[in-house]
Amino acid sequence: SCADGYTRTFVEAFLMKNGLPIYAENSGYQGDTSIDNAKKDRDERLQLFVWGESTILDTDESAPTVGTLFSKADITASEDEKRCITGYQPRKYYTYDYEQTTNDEIRGTNACPIFRVAEAMLNYMEASYELTGTLNSTALGYWKALRERAGVSTDVEATIAATDLSKEGDFGVYSGTSMVDKTLYNIRRERRCEFIADGMRMWDLKRWRALDQVKNYVIEGFNLWGGGAAELYKDDKGESRLITTGDQANVSSQAASGNNLC
């Protein structure tokens, strides 16, 4: 990662496997005191796209780090190309074929999707609903297929019913200054979760006119202070590498950000 990282609102947008938003009653959400907890029993795309503490770096027997756990994102690195500023480090397109990377030692993006079937399906779903205000059988069939592939309940109606737009932090809740309806928002949610790190988010936000919400917006990352994460960032002498004040600050203070890095 290059001084990047997924935001807290992105991670919170993913549904539980049972199709409920994390804030819904009996959703089963485990909280975010660790990234592993935040990912537990969630959409399989979240498992693939974000590193958790117990994610194995390599499964290839020829890799020197086979079996090594990710453990933590490097939020304190001095080099931008190594630093993940939010703690939610992108994992999408990470290669598990060590032979692809032995020459340059880069374990990064190797796939280059140009157009995907999922994009055509989501384009149809959104356009059809915008045109008619209803989900026809084709749109609903596409939606259920995408969710089944992601390991999420195909009961779309239950998700829509459990959605509380006031509890959603996604810019896509709005077009301009007005909230969209819950069905359209959930179509937008599906699109966001499917296409993260594919370079499509800004286009979507612009055409939805959802960027009005950016004013005074503060980016938040993983739960640094509310769990045991802060203890992972110490030097060889056992002293914390977290700097919360001054020009060299690399994280927000607990007082300023509550339990979240921002």
Order of alpha helices (4+ residues) and beta strands (2+ residues): alpha-alpha-alpha-alpha-alpha-alpha-beta-beta-alpha-alpha-alpha
